[in-house]
């Protein structure tokens, strides 16, 4: 193993089906069981955090690749949707779709942008760590 990094989080129960996640130097995040499983609405759930982690990993990987490739773009937005199914062994994420809207200057950049988005998904360590299938749906727009 050439490199190894460790990330920590402290999770504390507060009441009911709610708690908080904390990490050194970061703001606390209130976390809860999702409403579908009896938790209160309006709180981040582990399920939301997982799909947000995947979406932000693909974005930050793309940003690193774009910078190294000197690739210019005007905007990056994504919508991440995860599907959980119940199996005999319990619930699990079975599919996560990351729809990315990327703005570029021309058609040549659109082709390159789509290629770099796929490269970002393939190199995202969160994506590579998941059992669920991950689908990237790029929509690269030429923006005048």
N, C-alpha and C positions, 0 to 999 in steps of 0.2 A: 504494500500500500504506500503510494508516494505521498499523498496528502490526506489529512484527516481534520475535520472541523467538528466541533461539538456545539450544539445550541441547547439552551435550557429554558424551561418555563416552570413556573410554580402555579399550581392550580389549587384554589381554596374554595370550599363550599361555604356559602353564606346562609341560605335558607331555601326551603322548598326544593325546587329543581334548578336553582341558580347558584352560580359561584363566580369566581373571577380568575383570569389568567394574568400572570405578571411575569416580567423578565427584566433583568437589570437594564436600566437606562431607557426603558420603553413605558408608554402609558399602559395602565391596566385595561383589560377588556372584560366586560361583563359577559359571561357565557351561561347558556341555559340549555336544557332539553328543548327541542323544537316543539311548537304547539301540536304537531301531529302525534307526538308521544307524551302529551300532557304538560308540557312546559308553557310558560307565559309567552305571549307574542312580543315583538319589539326587541328581542335580544339576539345576539350572535349565538349560533349553535355550532357544535363541532362539525356538522354537515356543511354549514355555510362557510366556516373557516377552511375546510378542506377544499371546496371548490374555489374559494378566494385565493388560497395558497397556490393552487394549480394555475389559475389565471395570472396571478402576479408573477409566478416563476416564469411562465412563457413570455410575459411582457419584459421582465428584466433580462432574460436571456436574449430576447430579440434586441433590446436596447444595446446590450454589449456587442452583439454581432453587427448591428447597424453601425455602431461607432467604429468598430475595427474595420468594417468594410467601406467606411465613409459614405454610407447610404443615407440620403436625405428623405425625410417624410414630413408631412404637415400635421398629421394626427394619428393616434393609436387609441382605439377603444375596443373593449371586448365584453362579451356577455358569456358567462359560463353557466351551464346547466348540467347538474348531476342527477342521475336516476338511481334510486335505491330500490332494491327488490328484496323480498323475503324468500329465503330458501330454507331447506330443512335444517341447515346449520345456523340460521339466523339472517339478519339483514346485512346487505353489503352493497356498495356502489358497484353497478354493473356497466355503466356508461357515463362518460362525461364529455360534453361537447363544448368546445371553446370557439365561439364565433368572433372573429377579429375584423374590425373595420379599420383599414389603414389608408391614409391619404397620401398620394404621391403626385409628382409633377407631370408625368407623361406615361404613355403605354410601355415604353422600355423599362421604366422604373417599376411599373405595375408587375411585370413579369419577374423582375428581380426581387421585388418586395415579397411576392408570394413564395418564391424559393427561400428567401431568408426567414419567413414566418415558419415554413415547414422545418427548416434547419433548427430554429429556436425550439419548436416543440420536440424534435428528436433529441435535443441536448438539454432539455429541462430536466433536472434531477428529480423534481416532484413527479412529473409525468413518468419518468423511468422507474419510479419507486412504487407506482400504483398497480394493483391487480386489475382494476377496471380498465376497459378499453377507453382510450382517449382519442377523440376525433377533433381535428383542427379544421375549421371552416373559414378560410380567408376570404375577405371581400376587400379587394384593393381598388381604390377609386382614384382616378385622375382628377386632381383638384386644381382648378385654374386660379 
